[in-house]
Amino acid sequence: MEVESNYKEYKTESREFSGKKKKIFIGRNILDGEILKEDFVVKQSKLIILITFLFVLFISNRYSCLKKLTEIDRLKTELKDIKYENLVISTQLTTNSRQSQIESLIEEKGLNLSGSKTPAYEIRK
């Protein structure tokens, strides 16, 4: 404790003795904590807090955008799979709904049904 106070006294005496402030190594100011006492930091503290807040906001916004982009990619691949599945089901339905296919299914099941002998006709008004 005493050594620390002697060091601070020596530091202030050497500044006063020279008549002007010497350029002090920035790393030592940061480590000592004296940078927080300087006028520039005190005057600009609101700006520093604002910049820090905006920086955190920017990071969180970027993270949420990346999360949404991955969700969009996942949904695109899911949509593509569903479209292919829809195409397959539609093709099967078209194939199974043909008259010849229906007749062959009726014969396989052994049902006593037959197709119409008269062609269909349209009634117009």
N, CA, C and O atoms as a GROMACS GRO file, in nm:
protein
  500
    1MET      N    1   0.083  -0.117   0.000
    1MET     CA    2   0.000   0.000   0.000
    1MET      C    3   0.089   0.125   0.000
    1MET      O    4   0.065   0.220  -0.074
    2GLU      N    5   0.191   0.122   0.086
    2GLU     CA    6   0.281   0.235   0.098
    2GLU      C    7   0.361   0.253  -0.031
    2GLU      O    8   0.385   0.366  -0.074
    3VAL      N    9   0.402   0.145  -0.093
    3VAL     CA   10   0.478   0.151  -0.216
    3VAL      C   11   0.392   0.212  -0.326
    3VAL      O   12   0.440   0.292  -0.407
    4GLU      N   13   0.263   0.174  -0.328
    4GLU     CA   14   0.171   0.225  -0.428
    4GLU      C   15   0.153   0.377  -0.412
    4GLU      O   16   0.154   0.451  -0.510
    5SER      N   17   0.136   0.423  -0.288
    5SER     CA   18   0.118   0.566  -0.264
    5SER      C   19   0.247   0.642  -0.300
    5SER      O   20   0.240   0.752  -0.354
    6ASN      N   21   0.364   0.584  -0.268
    6ASN     CA   22   0.491   0.647  -0.306
    6ASN      C   23   0.503   0.658  -0.458
    6ASN      O   24   0.553   0.759  -0.510
    7TYR      N   25   0.460   0.556  -0.527
    7TYR     CA   26   0.466   0.557  -0.673
    7TYR      C   27   0.377   0.667  -0.730
    7TYR      O   28   0.418   0.737  -0.823
    8LYS      N   29   0.256   0.682  -0.676
    8LYS     CA   30   0.165   0.786  -0.724
    8LYS      C   31   0.220   0.925  -0.694
    8LYS      O   32   0.210   1.015  -0.777
    9GLU      N   33   0.280   0.943  -0.574
    9GLU     CA   34   0.340   1.072  -0.539
    9GLU      C   35   0.455   1.104  -0.634
    9GLU      O   36   0.469   1.216  -0.682
   10TYR      N   37   0.539   1.003  -0.660
   10TYR     CA   38   0.652   1.022  -0.749
   10TYR      C   39   0.603   1.061  -0.889
   10TYR      O   40   0.661   1.147  -0.955
   11LYS      N   41   0.497   0.996  -0.931
   11LYS     CA   42   0.443   1.020  -1.063
   11LYS      C   43   0.391   1.164  -1.075
   11LYS      O   44   0.419   1.232  -1.174
   12THR      N   45   0.317   1.210  -0.975
   12THR     CA   46   0.264   1.347  -0.980
   12THR      C   47   0.377   1.448  -0.965
   12THR      O   48   0.374   1.554  -1.028
   13GLU      N   49   0.476   1.419  -0.882
   13GLU     CA   50   0.589   1.511  -0.866
   13GLU      C   51   0.667   1.526  -0.996
   13GLU      O   52   0.708   1.636  -1.032
   14SER      N   53   0.687   1.414  -1.066
   14SER     CA   54   0.764   1.421  -1.189
   14SER      C   55   0.688   1.500  -1.295
   14SER      O   56   0.750   1.566  -1.379
   15ARG      N   57   0.557   1.494  -1.294
   15ARG     CA   58   0.478   1.572  -1.389
   15ARG      C   59   0.485   1.721  -1.354
   15ARG      O   60   0.502   1.805  -1.442
   16GLU      N   61   0.472   1.752  -1.228
   16GLU     CA   62   0.474   1.892  -1.186
   16GLU      C   63   0.612   1.952  -1.204
   16GLU      O   64   0.625   2.069  -1.239
   17PHE      N   65   0.715   1.872  -1.181
   17PHE     CA   66   0.851   1.921  -1.190
   17PHE      C   67   0.888   1.959  -1.333
   17PHE      O   68   0.956   2.059  -1.356
   18SER      N   69   0.844   1.882  -1.426
   18SER     CA   70   0.882   1.908  -1.565
   18SER      C   71   0.806   2.028  -1.622
   18SER      O   72   0.848   2.086  -1.722
   19GLY      N   73   0.696   2.067  -1.559
   19GLY     CA   74   0.622   2.183  -1.604
   19GLY      C   75   0.512   2.149  -1.704
   19GLY      O   76   0.418   2.226  -1.718
   20LYS      N   77   0.521   2.039  -1.771
   20LYS     CA   78   0.415   1.995  -1.863
   20LYS      C   79   0.401   1.844  -1.853
   20LYS      O   80   0.490   1.773  -1.808
   21LYS      N   81   0.283   1.799  -1.897
   21LYS     CA   82   0.257   1.655  -1.888
   21LYS      C   83   0.339   1.581  -1.992
   21LYS      O   84   0.350   1.624  -2.107
   22LYS      N   85   0.394   1.472  -1.950
   22LYS     CA   86   0.467   1.387  -2.043
   22LYS      C   87   0.369   1.289  -2.106
   22LYS      O   88   0.266   1.256  -2.048
   23LYS      N   89   0.402   1.245  -2.221
   23LYS     CA   90   0.320   1.145  -2.287
   23LYS      C   91   0.339   1.014  -2.211
   23LYS      O   92   0.450   0.964  -2.196
   24ILE      N   93   0.228   0.961  -2.166
   24ILE     CA   94   0.236   0.839  -2.085
   24ILE      C   95   0.193   0.722  -2.172
   24ILE      O   96   0.103   0.734  -2.255
   25PHE      N   97   0.258   0.611  -2.153
   25PHE     CA   98   0.227   0.489  -2.227
   25PHE      C   99   0.082   0.451  -2.203
   25PHE      O  100   0.040   0.439  -2.088
   26ILE      N  101   0.003   0.432  -2.310
   26ILE     CA  102  -0.140   0.407  -2.300
   26ILE      C  103  -0.169   0.276  -2.228
   26ILE      O  104  -0.265   0.268  -2.151
   27GLY      N  105  -0.090   0.176  -2.251
   27GLY     CA  106  -0.112   0.046  -2.188
   27GLY      C  107  -0.106   0.055  -2.037
   27GLY      O  108  -0.182  -0.011  -1.966
   28ARG      N  109  -0.015   0.138  -1.987
   28ARG     CA  110  -0.004   0.154  -1.842
   28ARG      C  111  -0.127   0.227  -1.788
   28ARG      O  112  -0.175   0.195  -1.679
   29ASN      N  113  -0.178   0.326  -1.863
   29ASN     CA  114  -0.300   0.396  -1.820
   29ASN      C  115  -0.419   0.301  -1.813
   29ASN      O  116  -0.501   0.309  -1.722
   30ILE      N  117  -0.427   0.213  -1.909
   30ILE     CA  118  -0.538   0.118  -1.909
   30ILE      C  119  -0.525   0.021  -1.792
   30ILE      O  120  -0.623  -0.007  -1.723
   31LEU      N  121  -0.404  -0.028  -1.770
   31LEU     CA  122  -0.384  -0.124  -1.661
   31LEU      C  123  -0.402  -0.058  -1.524
   31LEU      O  124  -0.455  -0.120  -1.432
   32ASP      N  125  -0.359   0.065  -1.511
   32ASP     CA  126  -0.373   0.135  -1.383
   32ASP      C  127  -0.516   0.179  -1.358
   32ASP      O  128  -0.557   0.198  -1.244
   33GLY      N  129  -0.592   0.194  -1.462
   33GLY     CA  130  -0.730   0.242  -1.449
   33GLY      C  131  -0.739   0.392  -1.456
   33GLY      O  132  -0.846   0.449  -1.437
   34GLU      N  133  -0.628   0.458  -1.483
   34GLU     CA  134  -0.628   0.603  -1.489
   34GLU      C  135  -0.698   0.654  -1.615
   34GLU      O  136  -0.739   0.770  -1.620
   35ILE      N  137  -0.711   0.570  -1.714
   35ILE     CA  138  -0.777   0.613  -1.836
   35ILE      C  139  -0.922   0.648  -1.811
   35ILE      O  140  -0.981   0.729  -1.882
   36LEU      N  141  -0.981   0.586  -1.708
   36LEU     CA  142  -1.121   0.614  -1.675
   36LEU      C  143  -1.136   0.749  -1.607
   36LEU      O  144  -1.247   0.804  -1.602
   37LYS      N  145  -1.026   0.804  -1.554
   37LYS     CA  146  -1.032   0.933  -1.486
   37LYS      C  147  -1.002   1.049  -1.580
   37LYS      O  148  -1.022   1.165  -1.543
   38GLU      N  149  -0.955   1.021  -1.699
   38GLU     CA  150  -0.919   1.128  -1.792
   38GLU      C  151  -1.043   1.202  -1.839
   38GLU      O  152  -1.152   1.144  -1.847
   39ASP      N  153  -1.026   1.328  -1.869
   39ASP     CA  154  -1.138   1.414  -1.909
   39ASP      C  155  -1.207   1.365  -2.036
   39ASP      O  156  -1.330   1.369  -2.045
   40PHE      N  157  -1.130   1.319  -2.132
   40PHE     CA  158  -1.189   1.274  -2.258
   40PHE      C  159  -1.286   1.159  -2.236
   40PHE      O  160  -1.397   1.160  -2.289
   41VAL      N  161  -1.246   1.061  -2.157
   41VAL     CA  162  -1.331   0.945  -2.132
   41VAL      C  163  -1.454   0.985  -2.052
   41VAL      O  164  -1.564   0.937  -2.078
   42VAL      N  165  -1.436   1.072  -1.956
   42VAL     CA  166  -1.549   1.115  -1.874
   42VAL      C  167  -1.648   1.194  -1.959
   42VAL      O  168  -1.769   1.173  -1.949
   43LYS      N  169  -1.598   1.285  -2.041
   43LYS     CA  170  -1.687   1.366  -2.125
   43LYS      C  171  -1.758   1.282  -2.230
   43LYS      O  172  -1.873   1.309  -2.264
   44GLN      N  173  -1.693   1.182  -2.281
   44GLN     CA  174  -1.748   1.102  -2.390
   44GLN      C  175  -1.811   0.971  -2.341
   44GLN      O  176  -1.835   0.881  -2.421
   45SER      N  177  -1.837   0.960  -2.213
   45SER     CA  178  -1.889   0.834  -2.158
   45SER      C  179  -2.025   0.798  -2.217
   45SER      O  180  -2.052   0.681  -2.244
   46LYS      N  181  -2.111   0.898  -2.238
   46LYS     CA  182  -2.243   0.869  -2.297
   46LYS      C  183  -2.228   0.817  -2.440
   46LYS      O  184  -2.298   0.724  -2.480
   47LEU      N  185  -2.137   0.876  -2.514
   47LEU     CA  186  -2.113   0.830  -2.650
   47LEU      C  187  -2.058   0.688  -2.651
   47LEU      O  188  -2.097   0.606  -2.734
   48ILE      N  189  -1.968   0.659  -2.560
   48ILE     CA  190  -1.910   0.525  -2.551
   48ILE      C  191  -2.018   0.423  -2.517
   48ILE      O  192  -2.022   0.314  -2.574
   49ILE      N  193  -2.107   0.458  -2.425
   49ILE     CA  194  -2.217   0.368  -2.389
   49ILE      C  195  -2.309   0.348  -2.508
   49ILE      O  196  -2.353   0.236  -2.534
   50LEU      N  197  -2.339   0.455  -2.582
   50LEU     CA  198  -2.425   0.445  -2.700
   50LEU      C  199  -2.362   0.356  -2.806
   50LEU      O  200  -2.430   0.271  -2.865
   51ILE      N  201  -2.234   0.375  -2.832
   51ILE     CA  202  -2.165   0.293  -2.932
   51ILE      C  203  -2.164   0.147  -2.889
   51ILE      O  204  -2.185   0.059  -2.972
   52THR      N  205  -2.142   0.121  -2.762
   52THR     CA  206  -2.144  -0.017  -2.711
   52THR      C  207  -2.283  -0.078  -2.729
   52THR      O  208  -2.295  -0.193  -2.772
   53PHE      N  209  -2.387  -0.002  -2.696
   53PHE     CA  210  -2.524  -0.050  -2.712
   53PHE      C  211  -2.555  -0.081  -2.858
   53PHE      O  212  -2.614  -0.184  -2.889
   54LEU      N  213  -2.514   0.009  -2.949
   54LEU     CA  214  -2.538  -0.013  -3.091
   54LEU      C  215  -2.461  -0.134  -3.143
   54LEU      O  216  -2.509  -0.207  -3.229
   55PHE      N  217  -2.341  -0.154  -3.091
   55PHE     CA  218  -2.260  -0.269  -3.130
   55PHE      C  219  -2.330  -0.398  -3.088
   55PHE      O  220  -2.337  -0.493  -3.167
   56VAL      N  221  -2.380  -0.404  -2.966
   56VAL     CA  222  -2.452  -0.522  -2.918
   56VAL      C  223  -2.579  -0.542  -3.001
   56VAL      O  224  -2.613  -0.656  -3.036
   57LEU      N  225  -2.649  -0.435  -3.032
   57LEU     CA  226  -2.770  -0.442  -3.113
   57LEU      C  227  -2.738  -0.496  -3.253
   57LEU      O  228  -2.813  -0.577  -3.307
   58PHE      N  229  -2.628  -0.451  -3.311
   58PHE     CA  230  -2.586  -0.497  -3.442
   58PHE      C  231  -2.556  -0.646  -3.441
   58PHE      O  232  -2.597  -0.719  -3.531
   59ILE      N  233  -2.486  -0.692  -3.339
   59ILE     CA  234  -2.452  -0.834  -3.329
   59ILE      C  235  -2.578  -0.919  -3.314
   59ILE      O  236  -2.591  -1.022  -3.379
   60SER      N  237  -2.670  -0.875  -3.229
   60SER     CA  238  -2.792  -0.953  -3.209
   60SER      C  239  -2.878  -0.953  -3.336
   60SER      O  240  -2.941  -1.054  -3.368
   61ASN      N  241  -2.881  -0.842  -3.408
   61ASN     CA  242  -2.956  -0.836  -3.533
   61ASN      C  243  -2.896  -0.930  -3.637
   61ASN      O  244  -2.969  -0.999  -3.707
   62ARG      N  245  -2.767  -0.934  -3.645
   62ARG     CA  246  -2.699  -1.022  -3.740
   62ARG      C  247  -2.727  -1.168  -3.705
   62ARG      O  248  -2.752  -1.250  -3.793
   63TYR      N  249  -2.722  -1.199  -3.577
   63TYR     CA  250  -2.749  -1.336  -3.533
   63TYR      C  251  -2.891  -1.377  -3.569
   63TYR      O  252  -2.913  -1.488  -3.617
   64SER      N  253  -2.989  -1.290  -3.546
   64SER     CA  254  -3.128  -1.324  -3.577
   64SER      C  255  -3.147  -1.338  -3.729
   64SER      O  256  -3.223  -1.424  -3.773
   65CYS      N  257  -3.079  -1.254  -3.808
   65CYS     CA  258  -3.089  -1.267  -3.954
   65CYS      C  259  -3.031  -1.399  -4.002
   65CYS      O  260  -3.090  -1.464  -4.089
   66LEU      N  261  -2.918  -1.439  -3.948
   66LEU     CA  262  -2.859  -1.567  -3.986
   66LEU      C  263  -2.951  -1.683  -3.948
   66LEU      O  264  -2.964  -1.780  -4.022
   67LYS      N  265  -3.013  -1.672  -3.833
   67LYS     CA  266  -3.106  -1.775  -3.788
   67LYS      C  267  -3.225  -1.785  -3.883
   67LYS      O  268  -3.268  -1.895  -3.918
   68LYS      N  269  -3.277  -1.670  -3.925
   68LYS     CA  270  -3.390  -1.669  -4.018
   68LYS      C  271  -3.349  -1.722  -4.155
   68LYS      O  272  -3.427  -1.791  -4.220
   69LEU      N  273  -3.228  -1.691  -4.200
   69LEU     CA  274  -3.182  -1.741  -4.330
   69LEU      C  275  -3.169  -1.893  -4.329
   69LEU      O  276  -3.204  -1.958  -4.428
   70THR      N  277  -3.120  -1.950  -4.222
   70THR     CA  278  -3.111  -2.096  -4.214
   70THR      C  279  -3.250  -2.158  -4.212
   70THR      O  280  -3.271  -2.265  -4.270
   71GLU      N  281  -3.344  -2.094  -4.146
   71GLU     CA  282  -3.483  -2.142  -4.144
   71GLU      C  283  -3.542  -2.135  -4.285
   71GLU      O  284  -3.614  -2.226  -4.326
   72ILE      N  285  -3.515  -2.028  -4.358
   72ILE     CA  286  -3.564  -2.014  -4.495
   72ILE      C  287  -3.506  -2.124  -4.584
   72ILE      O  288  -3.580  -2.183  -4.663
   73ASP      N  289  -3.377  -2.152  -4.572
   73ASP     CA  290  -3.316  -2.260  -4.651
   73ASP      C  291  -3.379  -2.395  -4.619
   73ASP      O  292  -3.404  -2.475  -4.709
   74ARG      N  293  -3.403  -2.420  -4.492
   74ARG     CA  294  -3.466  -2.546  -4.452
   74ARG      C  295  -3.606  -2.558  -4.511
   74ARG      O  296  -3.644  -2.664  -4.560
   75LEU      N  297  -3.681  -2.449  -4.506
   75LEU     CA  298  -3.817  -2.451  -4.560
   75LEU      C  299  -3.818  -2.465  -4.712
   75LEU      O  300  -3.908  -2.527  -4.768
   76LYS      N  301  -3.718  -2.408  -4.780
   76LYS     CA  302  -3.709  -2.424  -4.926
   76LYS      C  303  -3.686  -2.569  -4.964
   76LYS      O  304  -3.750  -2.620  -5.057
   77THR      N  305  -3.596  -2.635  -4.894
   77THR     CA  306  -3.572  -2.777  -4.924
   77THR      C  307  -3.695  -2.861  -4.892
   77THR      O  308  -3.727  -2.955  -4.964
   78GLU      N  309  -3.764  -2.828  -4.783
   78GLU     CA  310  -3.887  -2.900  -4.747
   78GLU      C  311  -3.994  -2.878  -4.853
   78GLU      O  312  -4.066  -2.971  -4.889
   79LEU      N  313  -4.006  -2.756  -4.904
   79LEU     CA  314  -4.103  -2.726  -5.009
   79LEU      C  315  -4.072  -2.803  -5.136
   79LEU      O  316  -4.163  -2.854  -5.202
   80LYS      N  317  -3.944  -2.811  -5.172
   80LYS     CA  318  -3.904  -2.886  -5.290
   80LYS      C  319  -3.940  -3.033  -5.275
   80LYS      O  320  -3.990  -3.094  -5.370
   81ASP      N  321  -3.917  -3.091  -5.158
   81ASP     CA  322  -3.953  -3.231  -5.134
   81ASP      C  323  -4.103  -3.252  -5.143
   81ASP      O  324  -4.148  -3.352  -5.199
   82ILE      N  325  -4.180  -3.159  -5.091
   82ILE     CA  326  -4.326  -3.171  -5.095
   82ILE      C  327  -4.376  -3.157  -5.239
   82ILE      O  328  -4.472  -3.225  -5.277
   83LYS      N  329  -4.314  -3.072  -5.318
   83LYS     CA  330  -4.354  -3.058  -5.459
   83LYS      C  331  -4.331  -3.188  -5.535
   83LYS      O  332  -4.415  -3.230  -5.614
   84TYR      N  333  -4.215  -3.252  -5.511
   84TYR     CA  334  -4.188  -3.380  -5.577
   84TYR      C  335  -4.286  -3.486  -5.532
   84TYR      O  336  -4.334  -3.565  -5.614
   85GLU      N  337  -4.316  -3.489  -5.406
   85GLU     CA  338  -4.414  -3.585  -5.354
   85GLU      C  339  -4.551  -3.560  -5.416
   85GLU      O  340  -4.621  -3.655  -5.450
   86ASN      N  341  -4.590  -3.434  -5.429
   86ASN     CA  342  -4.717  -3.399  -5.493
   86ASN      C  343  -4.719  -3.446  -5.638
   86ASN      O  344  -4.821  -3.496  -5.685
   87LEU      N  345  -4.610  -3.430  -5.709
   87LEU     CA  346  -4.600  -3.472  -5.848
   87LEU      C  347  -4.617  -3.623  -5.859
   87LEU      O  348  -4.687  -3.672  -5.948
   88VAL      N  349  -4.553  -3.698  -5.770
   88VAL     CA  350  -4.563  -3.844  -5.772
   88VAL      C  351  -4.706  -3.888  -5.744
   88VAL      O  352  -4.759  -3.974  -5.814
   89ILE      N  353  -4.769  -3.829  -5.643
   89ILE     CA  354  -4.906  -3.866  -5.608
   89ILE      C  355  -5.002  -3.829  -5.721
   89ILE      O  356  -5.093  -3.906  -5.752
   90SER      N  357  -4.983  -3.714  -5.784
   90SER     CA  358  -5.067  -3.671  -5.895
   90SER      C  359  -5.054  -3.767  -6.012
   90SER      O  360  -5.153  -3.801  -6.076
   91THR      N  361  -4.933  -3.812  -6.041
   91THR     CA  362  -4.910  -3.907  -6.149
   91THR      C  363  -4.978  -4.040  -6.118
   91THR      O  364  -5.041  -4.100  -6.206
   92GLN      N  365  -4.967  -4.086  -5.996
   92GLN     CA  366  -5.033  -4.212  -5.957
   92GLN      C  367  -5.184  -4.200  -5.969
   92GLN      O  368  -5.250  -4.293  -6.017
   93LEU      N  369  -5.240  -4.089  -5.927
   93LEU     CA  370  -5.385  -4.068  -5.936
   93LEU      C  371  -5.431  -4.065  -6.081
   93LEU      O  372  -5.535  -4.121  -6.114
   94THR      N  373  -5.354  -3.998  -6.168
   94THR     CA  374  -5.389  -3.994  -6.310
   94THR      C  375  -5.383  -4.134  -6.370
   94THR      O  376  -5.470  -4.172  -6.448
   95THR      N  377  -5.282  -4.208  -6.334
   95THR     CA  378  -5.267  -4.344  -6.385
   95THR      C  379  -5.382  -4.433  -6.336
   95THR      O  380  -5.438  -4.510  -6.414
   96ASN      N  381  -5.416  -4.425  -6.209
   96ASN     CA  382  -5.519  -4.511  -6.151
   96ASN      C  383  -5.660  -4.471  -6.192
   96ASN      O  384  -5.752  -4.552  -6.181
   97SER      N  385  -5.679  -4.350  -6.239
   97SER     CA  386  -5.815  -4.307  -6.273
   97SER      C  387  -5.849  -4.330  -6.420
   97SER      O  388  -5.958  -4.293  -6.463
   98ARG      N  389  -5.760  -4.388  -6.498
   98ARG     CA  390  -5.790  -4.421  -6.638
   98ARG      C  391  -5.894  -4.534  -6.641
   98ARG      O  392  -5.899  -4.619  -6.553
   99GLN      N  393  -5.975  -4.531  -6.745
   99GLN     CA  394  -6.083  -4.629  -6.754
   99GLN      C  395  -6.028  -4.771  -6.764
   99GLN      O  396  -6.083  -4.863  -6.703
  100SER      N  397  -5.922  -4.789  -6.840
  100SER     CA  398  -5.866  -4.924  -6.854
  100SER      C  399  -5.811  -4.975  -6.721
  100SER      O  400  -5.825  -5.093  -6.689
  101GLN      N  401  -5.751  -4.887  -6.645
  101GLN     CA  402  -5.696  -4.925  -6.514
  101GLN      C  403  -5.810  -4.961  -6.418
  101GLN      O  404  -5.798  -5.055  -6.340
  102ILE      N  405  -5.919  -4.886  -6.423
  102ILE     CA  406  -6.033  -4.913  -6.335
  102ILE      C  407  -6.095  -5.048  -6.371
  102ILE      O  408  -6.133  -5.124  -6.282
  103GLU      N  409  -6.106  -5.077  -6.500
  103GLU     CA  410  -6.162  -5.205  -6.542
  103GLU      C  411  -6.076  -5.322  -6.496
  103GLU      O  412  -6.128  -5.425  -6.453
  104SER      N  413  -5.944  -5.306  -6.505
  104SER     CA  414  -5.856  -5.414  -6.462
  104SER      C  415  -5.864  -5.434  -6.310
  104SER      O  416  -5.856  -5.547  -6.262
  105LEU      N  417  -5.880  -5.325  -6.233
  105LEU     CA  418  -5.895  -5.338  -6.088
  105LEU      C  419  -6.027  -5.406  -6.052
  105LEU      O  420  -6.032  -5.485  -5.957
  106ILE      N  421  -6.132  -5.376  -6.126
  106ILE     CA  422  -6.263  -5.441  -6.101
  106ILE      C  423  -6.252  -5.592  -6.126
  106ILE      O  424  -6.305  -5.671  -6.049
  107GLU      N  425  -6.184  -5.630  -6.232
  107GLU     CA  426  -6.165  -5.772  -6.262
  107GLU      C  427  -6.083  -5.841  -6.155
  107GLU      O  428  -6.113  -5.954  -6.116
  108GLU      N  429  -5.976  -5.774  -6.106
  108GLU     CA  430  -5.891  -5.833  -6.002
  108GLU      C  431  -5.970  -5.857  -5.873
  108GLU      O  432  -5.951  -5.959  -5.806
  109LYS      N  433  -6.055  -5.764  -5.838
  109LYS     CA  434  -6.132  -5.775  -5.715
  109LYS      C  435  -6.249  -5.874  -5.728
  109LYS      O  436  -6.306  -5.919  -5.629
  110GLY      N  437  -6.282  -5.907  -5.850
  110GLY     CA  438  -6.391  -6.002  -5.873
  110GLY      C  439  -6.528  -5.941  -5.853
  110GLY      O  440  -6.622  -6.012  -5.818
  111LEU      N  441  -6.542  -5.814  -5.875
  111LEU     CA  442  -6.670  -5.746  -5.862
  111LEU      C  443  -6.753  -5.768  -5.988
  111LEU      O  444  -6.699  -5.778  -6.098
  112ASN      N  445  -6.882  -5.775  -5.971
  112ASN     CA  446  -6.971  -5.798  -6.083
  112ASN      C  447  -7.019  -5.663  -6.137
  112ASN      O  448  -7.137  -5.629  -6.127
  113LEU      N  449  -6.927  -5.588  -6.195
  113LEU     CA  450  -6.958  -5.458  -6.252
  113LEU      C  451  -6.911  -5.456  -6.396
  113LEU      O  452  -6.817  -5.526  -6.434
  114SER      N  453  -6.978  -5.376  -6.475
  114SER     CA  454  -6.935  -5.363  -6.614
  114SER      C  455  -6.946  -5.216  -6.655
  114SER      O  456  -7.018  -5.137  -6.592
  115GLY      N  457  -6.876  -5.182  -6.759
  115GLY     CA  458  -6.876  -5.046  -6.809
  115GLY      C  459  -7.001  -5.017  -6.890
  115GLY      O  460  -7.070  -5.110  -6.932
  116SER      N  461  -7.031  -4.894  -6.913
  116SER     CA  462  -7.147  -4.853  -6.989
  116SER      C  463  -7.126  -4.884  -7.136
  116SER      O  464  -7.018  -4.862  -7.191
  117LYS      N  465  -7.232  -4.935  -7.200
  117LYS     CA  466  -7.223  -4.968  -7.343
  117LYS      C  467  -7.256  -4.848  -7.431
  117LYS      O  468  -7.212  -4.841  -7.546
  118THR      N  469  -7.333  -4.754  -7.377
  118THR     CA  470  -7.368  -4.635  -7.455
  118THR      C  471  -7.271  -4.522  -7.421
  118THR      O  472  -7.236  -4.504  -7.305
  119PRO      N  473  -7.228  -4.448  -7.519
  119PRO     CA  474  -7.134  -4.339  -7.492
  119PRO      C  475  -7.202  -4.225  -7.416
  119PRO      O  476  -7.324  -4.207  -7.425
  120ALA      N  477  -7.126  -4.151  -7.345
  120ALA     CA  478  -7.178  -4.038  -7.269
  120ALA      C  479  -7.213  -3.925  -7.365
  120ALA      O  480  -7.148  -3.909  -7.469
  121TYR      N  481  -7.311  -3.848  -7.332
  121TYR     CA  482  -7.348  -3.734  -7.416
  121TYR      C  483  -7.375  -3.614  -7.327
  121TYR      O  484  -7.402  -3.627  -7.208
  122GLU      N  485  -7.366  -3.497  -7.388
  122GLU     CA  486  -7.377  -3.372  -7.314
  122GLU      C  487  -7.514  -3.309  -7.338
  122GLU      O  488  -7.560  -3.300  -7.451
  123ILE      N  489  -7.576  -3.265  -7.231
  123ILE     CA  490  -7.706  -3.200  -7.241
  123ILE      C  491  -7.682  -3.050  -7.241
  123ILE      O  492  -7.618  -2.996  -7.151
  124ARG      N  493  -7.736  -2.983  -7.344
  124ARG     CA  494  -7.718  -2.838  -7.353
  124ARG      C  495  -7.852  -2.771  -7.336
  124ARG      O  496  -7.956  -2.828  -7.366
  125LYS      N  497  -7.848  -2.655  -7.289
  125LYS     CA  498  -7.970  -2.579  -7.263
  125LYS      C  499  -8.009  -2.494  -7.380
  125LYS      O  500  -8.110  -2.424  -7.375
   0.00000   0.00000   0.00000
